[in-house]
Amino acid sequence: MRAGEALEGASGTSEHGGVTVSWEVGIDIGGTGSRLRGAPVGPDAGSIEPIELTGDPVRVVSRRSDAPDVVGDLCRRFAEKAGPATTAAAAVGMRGLRSMTLSRTLSPFDVHDAITGALGTRRTAVASDTITAHLGALQGRSGATLNVGSGAVAIGDDDLGRLHIADGLGPLIGDNGGGSWIGEEGLRAAARASYHDTRGSRRLLEEATEILGPPETWESKLRDAPDRVRVLAEFAPVVVRAAAAGDIVCQGILAGSAELLTDCLAAVLGRPGVRQVAATTGSLMALGSPLRAAVHGLMPVKRVGVELVDAAGTPLDGALLLARRLVEDPEFPSYRPLLTVRTAE
């Protein structure tokens, strides 16, 4: 899909401390905060330090996301440090972009406008953090990634540049094996222990009671909680720790999660033309995690011949790489609703 012609002067070159420099900007927006990294590029870039900033998380109030405000604030603060009209390209990776776009709580074009208004650049990208996590983990090389946080999604790109997505459909019908799924299964096991069902976990019951109160109140608290997914996902690390400590019920929950997650990743790797290299990312797939070990142990059985590699970078690294690609390719394609690209008005 043609994204438009690059404008003359889009390289964003300017004077910065007596040397000629332009900037590429990556932004990562999550549920707990936001980060911006500006990387200097050009012949004199080695003498300039990158600029790093942190900001607020994105919130939805009255069915409107404040993502344009959060992104605009970060960009304005960056412009103050880097100087006006010095940005070659900027890209944002955002948690929940697809669901917010489809529910019309956010228009990605408002985010594009916020970037352009603050930085002056007309090469902008607004992407799901699924995209930026994939780019960061594989450093732009083709293959597949499995991202496990509160949800779960796998993404791969084939030899024709097409994207393939598995799951990431939200907690009601998808995100199988992800953090909210693990947390919900853990609370079910805790609830069973409260009435002495042998399928329950006494350890989880104690932990859940300390966090949520008596078991008979859990249903109403979760049903009425506006952040139900977050509450469930925050219980997932409790399940992971209990499994690592030898709790058999929790080990069973993680085994079930690993089955679902590897099936998700295998689905993407099974698409024609997807390189058989995969990385795992996200808060529940950190080095040393028993869930990561289970997924990495099971994946070669699910998909014979796949090469599992450590993630080379973060979603913020991926956003910065996406910005660089906008500079290199004025016709970089959009993949709506996961990615929208502007390279000219």
C-alpha positions as CSV (number, residue, x, y, z in Angstrom):
1,M,0.0,0.0,0.0
2,R,1.5,3.4,-1.1
3,A,1.9,5.6,2.0
4,G,2.9,8.8,0.1
5,E,5.9,10.6,-1.3
6,A,8.6,11.9,1.1
7,L,8.7,15.6,1.4
8,E,11.8,17.6,0.4
9,G,13.8,18.3,3.6
10,A,12.3,15.4,5.5
11,S,15.8,14.3,6.6
12,G,15.4,16.8,9.5
13,T,19.0,17.9,9.5
14,S,19.8,20.8,11.8
15,E,22.6,22.3,13.9
16,H,22.9,20.8,17.4
17,G,25.7,22.1,19.6
18,G,27.7,23.2,16.6
19,V,27.5,20.0,14.6
20,T,25.0,18.8,12.0
21,V,22.6,16.2,13.3
22,S,19.2,14.7,12.6
23,W,17.1,12.6,14.9
24,E,15.1,9.4,14.7
25,V,12.5,9.0,17.5
26,G,11.0,5.8,18.9
27,I,8.2,5.9,21.5
28,D,6.8,3.0,23.6
29,I,3.4,3.5,25.3
30,G,2.3,0.9,27.9
31,G,-0.2,0.6,30.7
32,T,2.2,1.7,33.4
33,G,4.2,4.4,31.6
34,S,5.7,5.7,28.4
35,R,9.2,6.1,27.1
36,L,10.9,8.0,24.3
37,R,14.3,7.6,22.8
38,G,15.8,9.9,20.3
39,A,18.8,8.6,18.3
40,P,21.1,11.0,16.5
41,V,22.0,10.0,12.9
42,G,24.4,11.3,10.3
43,P,28.1,11.9,10.1
44,D,28.4,13.8,13.4
45,A,26.0,11.5,15.3
46,G,28.8,9.8,17.3
47,S,29.5,13.0,19.2
48,I,25.8,13.4,20.4
49,E,24.2,11.5,23.2
50,P,20.8,9.8,22.7
51,I,17.9,11.6,24.4
52,E,15.7,9.4,26.7
53,L,12.5,10.6,28.4
54,T,9.7,8.9,30.4
55,G,6.1,9.9,30.6
56,D,2.6,9.0,31.8
57,P,0.7,5.8,30.9
58,V,-2.2,6.0,28.5
59,R,-5.7,6.1,30.0
60,V,-9.2,5.9,28.7
61,V,-11.6,8.4,30.2
62,S,-15.2,8.8,29.0
63,R,-14.5,6.4,26.1
64,R,-11.6,8.5,24.9
65,S,-8.0,7.5,24.9
66,D,-5.5,10.3,26.0
67,A,-2.7,8.7,23.8
68,P,-2.4,11.8,21.6
69,D,-1.9,13.9,24.7
70,V,0.7,11.5,26.2
71,V,2.6,11.2,22.9
72,G,2.4,15.0,22.2
73,D,3.8,15.8,25.7
74,L,6.8,13.4,25.2
75,C,7.4,14.9,21.7
76,R,7.3,18.5,22.9
77,R,9.7,17.7,25.7
78,F,12.0,16.0,23.2
79,A,11.8,19.0,20.8
80,E,12.9,21.3,23.6
81,K,16.0,19.2,24.1
82,A,16.8,18.5,20.5
83,G,15.8,21.8,18.9
84,P,12.8,22.4,16.6
85,A,12.3,20.7,13.2
86,T,15.2,18.2,13.6
87,T,13.4,14.9,13.5
88,A,13.7,12.7,10.4
89,A,11.0,10.2,11.5
90,A,9.1,9.1,14.6
91,A,7.3,5.9,15.4
92,V,5.1,4.9,18.3
93,G,4.4,1.4,19.6
94,M,1.3,1.3,21.7
95,R,-0.3,-1.3,23.9
96,G,-4.0,-1.9,23.1
97,L,-3.9,0.0,19.8
98,R,-6.0,-2.5,17.9
99,S,-8.8,-2.8,20.5
100,M,-8.9,1.0,21.0
101,T,-9.0,1.6,17.3
102,L,-11.8,-0.9,16.7
103,S,-13.8,0.4,19.7
104,R,-13.3,4.0,18.4
105,T,-11.8,5.2,21.7
106,L,-8.7,6.2,19.7
107,S,-8.0,7.4,16.1
108,P,-4.4,6.6,15.3
109,F,-4.5,9.7,13.0
110,D,-4.8,11.9,16.1
111,V,-1.5,10.4,17.3
112,H,0.1,11.1,13.9
113,D,-1.1,14.7,14.2
114,A,0.3,15.0,17.7
115,I,3.8,13.8,16.6
116,T,3.8,16.1,13.5
117,G,2.6,19.1,15.5
118,A,5.3,18.7,18.1
119,L,8.3,17.6,16.0
120,G,7.5,18.9,12.5
121,T,8.3,15.5,10.9
122,R,5.9,14.1,8.3
123,R,7.3,10.6,8.5
124,T,5.4,9.0,11.3
125,A,4.1,5.5,12.2
126,V,1.6,4.5,14.9
127,A,1.8,0.8,15.6
128,S,0.6,-1.9,18.0
129,D,3.3,-2.9,20.5
130,T,2.9,-6.3,18.9
131,I,4.7,-4.9,15.9
132,T,7.4,-3.0,17.7
133,A,8.1,-6.0,20.0
134,H,8.5,-8.2,17.0
135,L,10.9,-5.7,15.3
136,G,12.9,-5.2,18.5
137,A,13.2,-8.9,19.3
138,L,14.4,-9.9,15.9
139,Q,16.2,-6.6,15.1
140,G,14.1,-6.3,12.0
141,R,15.0,-9.7,10.6
142,S,12.1,-12.0,9.5
143,G,10.7,-14.8,11.6
144,A,8.2,-15.0,14.4
145,T,7.7,-13.7,17.9
146,L,5.5,-14.7,20.8
147,N,4.6,-11.8,23.2
148,V,3.2,-12.8,26.6
149,G,2.1,-10.2,29.0
150,S,-1.4,-9.7,30.3
151,G,-2.4,-11.2,26.9
152,A,-0.8,-13.4,24.3
153,V,-0.1,-12.9,20.6
154,A,2.2,-14.3,18.0
155,I,3.3,-12.5,14.9
156,G,5.4,-13.5,11.9
157,D,6.4,-12.0,8.6
158,D,6.9,-14.0,5.5
159,D,9.3,-13.7,2.6
160,L,6.8,-11.4,0.7
161,G,6.7,-9.0,3.7
162,R,3.2,-10.0,4.7
163,L,2.3,-10.2,8.4
164,H,0.6,-13.1,10.1
165,I,-1.1,-12.9,13.5
166,A,-2.3,-15.6,15.9
167,D,-4.5,-14.8,18.9
168,G,-4.2,-11.4,20.6
169,L,-8.0,-11.4,20.5
170,G,-8.6,-10.2,24.1
171,P,-9.5,-12.0,27.3
172,L,-13.1,-12.9,26.5
173,I,-12.3,-15.1,23.5
174,G,-8.5,-15.2,23.2
175,D,-5.2,-14.3,24.8
176,N,-4.9,-18.0,25.6
177,G,-2.1,-18.9,28.0
178,G,-1.3,-15.2,28.7
179,G,-1.1,-13.4,32.0
180,S,-4.8,-12.9,32.6
181,W,-5.5,-16.5,31.6
182,I,-2.9,-17.7,34.1
183,G,-4.3,-15.4,36.8
184,E,-7.8,-16.6,36.2
185,E,-6.8,-20.2,36.3
186,G,-4.9,-19.5,39.5
187,L,-7.9,-17.9,41.2
188,R,-10.0,-20.9,40.2
189,A,-7.5,-23.2,41.9
190,A,-7.5,-20.9,45.0
191,A,-11.3,-21.0,45.1
192,R,-11.4,-24.8,44.9
193,A,-9.0,-24.9,47.8
194,S,-11.4,-22.8,49.8
195,Y,-13.9,-25.7,49.8
196,H,-11.3,-28.4,50.1
197,D,-11.5,-29.6,46.5
198,T,-8.3,-31.7,45.8
199,R,-7.8,-29.8,42.5
200,G,-7.2,-26.6,44.5
201,S,-4.0,-24.9,45.8
202,R,-3.8,-23.9,49.4
203,R,-0.8,-21.7,48.7
204,L,-2.8,-19.7,46.1
205,L,-5.8,-19.5,48.4
206,E,-3.6,-17.8,51.1
207,E,-2.1,-15.4,48.5
208,A,-5.4,-14.6,46.9
209,T,-7.1,-14.0,50.2
210,E,-4.4,-11.5,51.2
211,I,-4.8,-9.6,47.9
212,L,-8.5,-9.8,47.3
213,G,-10.1,-10.7,50.7
214,P,-12.4,-13.6,51.4
215,P,-13.1,-16.0,48.5
216,E,-16.9,-15.3,48.6
217,T,-16.2,-11.7,47.6
218,W,-14.0,-12.4,44.6
219,E,-16.8,-12.8,42.0
220,S,-18.3,-9.4,42.7
221,K,-15.0,-7.6,42.9
222,L,-13.8,-9.0,39.6
223,R,-17.2,-8.5,37.9
224,D,-17.3,-4.9,38.9
225,A,-13.7,-4.0,38.4
226,P,-13.0,-1.7,35.4
227,D,-9.5,-3.1,35.3
228,R,-10.4,-6.8,35.6
229,V,-7.8,-7.9,33.1
230,R,-5.0,-6.1,35.0
231,V,-6.1,-7.6,38.4
232,L,-6.0,-11.1,36.9
233,A,-2.7,-10.6,35.1
234,E,-1.1,-9.3,38.3
235,F,-2.0,-12.6,40.0
236,A,-0.1,-14.5,37.3
237,P,3.4,-14.0,38.8
238,V,2.0,-15.5,42.1
239,V,1.1,-18.6,40.1
240,V,4.5,-18.7,38.4
241,R,6.4,-18.3,41.7
242,A,4.3,-21.1,43.3
243,A,5.0,-23.4,40.4
244,A,8.7,-22.7,40.8
245,A,8.4,-23.5,44.5
246,G,6.9,-26.9,43.7
247,D,3.2,-26.4,43.8
248,I,1.8,-29.2,41.7
249,V,-1.5,-27.4,40.8
250,C,0.4,-24.3,39.7
251,Q,2.8,-26.4,37.6
252,G,-0.2,-27.9,35.9
253,I,-1.5,-24.4,35.1
254,L,1.8,-23.4,33.6
255,A,1.9,-26.6,31.6
256,G,-1.5,-25.8,30.2
257,S,-0.4,-22.2,29.4
258,A,2.7,-23.5,27.6
259,E,0.6,-25.8,25.5
260,L,-1.6,-22.9,24.4
261,L,1.2,-20.5,23.8
262,T,3.3,-23.0,21.7
263,D,0.2,-23.8,19.6
264,C,-0.2,-20.1,19.0
265,L,3.4,-19.6,17.9
266,A,3.3,-22.8,15.8
267,A,0.3,-21.4,14.0
268,V,2.3,-18.4,12.8
269,L,5.4,-20.5,12.0
270,G,3.2,-22.8,9.9
271,R,2.3,-20.1,7.5
272,P,4.1,-20.3,4.1
273,G,7.2,-18.3,3.7
274,V,7.7,-17.5,7.5
275,R,11.4,-18.1,8.4
276,Q,11.7,-20.8,11.1
277,V,13.3,-18.5,13.7
278,A,11.4,-17.4,16.8
279,A,11.8,-15.3,19.9
280,T,9.7,-14.9,23.0
281,T,9.1,-11.5,24.6
282,G,7.0,-10.0,27.3
283,S,6.9,-9.8,31.1
284,L,6.2,-13.5,31.7
285,M,8.9,-14.7,29.3
286,A,11.9,-13.2,31.1
287,L,15.1,-15.2,31.3
288,G,14.8,-17.7,34.2
289,S,11.0,-17.8,34.1
290,P,9.6,-21.3,34.4
291,L,6.9,-20.4,31.8
292,R,9.7,-19.4,29.4
293,A,11.5,-22.7,30.1
294,A,8.3,-24.7,29.5
295,V,7.6,-22.9,26.2
296,H,11.1,-23.3,24.9
297,G,11.2,-26.9,25.9
298,L,7.9,-27.7,24.2
299,M,8.3,-25.6,21.0
300,P,10.8,-27.9,19.2
301,V,8.2,-30.7,19.7
302,K,5.4,-28.6,18.3
303,R,7.4,-27.3,15.4
304,V,10.3,-29.5,14.4
305,G,13.3,-27.5,13.1
306,V,12.4,-24.1,14.6
307,E,15.4,-22.1,15.9
308,L,14.6,-20.4,19.2
309,V,16.6,-17.2,19.9
310,D,16.8,-14.7,22.7
311,A,15.1,-11.4,22.1
312,A,17.7,-9.0,20.8
313,G,15.9,-5.9,21.9
314,T,12.8,-4.3,23.4
315,P,9.6,-2.8,22.0
316,L,11.3,0.7,22.3
317,D,14.2,-0.6,20.2
318,G,11.6,-1.8,17.7
319,A,9.9,1.6,17.6
320,L,13.2,3.2,16.8
321,L,13.9,0.7,14.1
322,L,10.5,1.4,12.6
323,A,11.3,5.1,12.5
324,R,14.6,4.3,10.7
325,R,12.7,2.2,8.1
326,L,10.4,5.2,7.4
327,V,13.5,7.2,6.5
328,E,14.9,4.5,4.3
329,D,11.6,3.6,2.6
330,P,9.1,6.5,1.8
331,E,6.6,3.8,0.7
332,F,6.7,1.7,3.8
333,P,3.3,0.0,3.9
334,S,0.5,0.3,6.5
335,Y,-1.1,-2.9,8.1
336,R,-4.3,-1.5,9.6
337,P,-5.3,-1.6,12.4
338,L,-2.0,-2.8,13.7
339,L,0.1,-0.2,11.9
340,T,-0.6,3.1,10.1
341,V,2.1,5.0,8.3
342,R,2.3,8.6,7.0
343,T,5.2,9.9,4.9
344,A,3.6,13.0,3.5
345,E,0.5,15.1,3.8
